């Protein structure tokens, strides 16, 4: 019985090695890069062709060393959506909200910044905080 268990364990280990293949790291990296480019292109193409009247979206990319609060207000100062306490090194969920004049408030325990943008349908706004806790903003992207 003892030898049977050893033989069974050896057979399992051998069968896992049988299904593996060895490729060079360069080949794997090239394939990964090609697949990533194709996926990004297809997602962008799909978004551009399928966006008809999609609500605007926003997302916070927190590359800083502190947690960040991200709030989205309408033109009347009413909070529409938020992502509180986005941890350092993480991204917020994609926030959706109605179109119009929108105020984005990005704040940490020591600083706060507000940005006003007229957001229309099929627009995405990404706010990035860099590793030096500086706000890198860009214009919204039209889908």
N, C-alpha and C positions, 0 to 999 in steps of 0.2 A: 504494500500500500504506500509506503514511504517513497519507493522508487517511482511509483505511478504518479504521485503528486509532483515530483521533480521533473519527470518526463512531460507532464502536462504544462507546467510552468515554462519549461524550455520550449515547447511547441508554441505557446502563446507569444513568447519573446521573439522567436524565429519568424512567426507569421507577421508580426508588426514590422520587422525589418524587411521582409520580402516585398511589402507593398510600397516601400520608400524608394525614391530615386534621388540621385545626386546631380545637382546642376551647379554651375559656377555662380558665384555671387553677382557677377556682372550681368549675366543673363537674367537673373531674377530681378535685379534693379532696373534693367532696361524694360522688361515686361511690366513691372509695377508702374514705371513712369508712363509708358504708353497707355496702360489701362486707366490711369488717373486722368490723363489728358482727355481721353475719349469720354470718360464719365462726366467730367466737368463740362465739356463741350455739349454733350447730350442733355445734361440738366439745364444748361443755359438756353439751348435751342428750344427745349420743351417749354421752359418758363416763358420765353419770348413769344412762342406761337400760341400758348394756351391762356395767357393773361388777357382777360377781356375787361372785367370790372372788379378785380381783386382789391380788397382793402390794403392800404399801406402797411408796411411792416418795419420793425426796428429790432436791432439786436446789439447787445453790448459785448465787446471782446475785452476781457480784463486780463491784460498781461502785466499788471502792476503787482506791488507787494502787499496791497491792502484790499479788503473787501469794498465793493462799490454798490451804491443804490442807483437804480435807473428808473426814472419816472417819465410818463408821457401824459401831457396835459393838452386839452383842447384850447381854442382861442379865448374861451371864457374862464380859463383857469381851473377847469374841472378835471380831476385825475381820471384818465381813461384806462390806463394799464400801468403795470410796474413790474420790476424785478428787483426785490430788495436783497441785500447781502450777497451779491454775486462774488464768490470767493476768488482770491488771487489765483491767476492762472486758468480761470474757467470762463466760459461764455454764458450769457443769459439765454433763456429760451427765446424763440422768435415771437415778438409781441405784435399783435395786429390791432388796428384801431381805425375809426372812420377818417376819411380824407378831410383836408382843410388845413388852416394855420395850426401848426403843432409846436408845442414847446417841449423840448427834451431836457430834463434836469438830471445831471450826473453829479453825484455827491459821495464824498468819503467822510470820515470822521473829522477831517480838518478843512476840506475844500468843497465848494459847490460851483457848478457851471451850468448855465442854461443856454440853449440854442433854439432859435425859432426858425422853422422851415415850413413852407407851404407844401404839404404832402398831398399828392394826388393818387388816384388809383394806380395799381401796379408799380408802386415805388417801394424801394427798400433802402433803409438808412442804417448803416453800420457805424457804431461809435467804438473806437479803439482807445484803450488806455495803455500806454507803453510801459516798459519796465522801470522808467524813471518817474512814474506816476504823472506823466504828461498826457493831455488829451489830444489824440490824433483824430481829427474829424475829416470827413470827406463829404462831397455832395451826394445826395441820394442817387441810387441806381434805378433806372427805369427798366422794368422787366419787359 
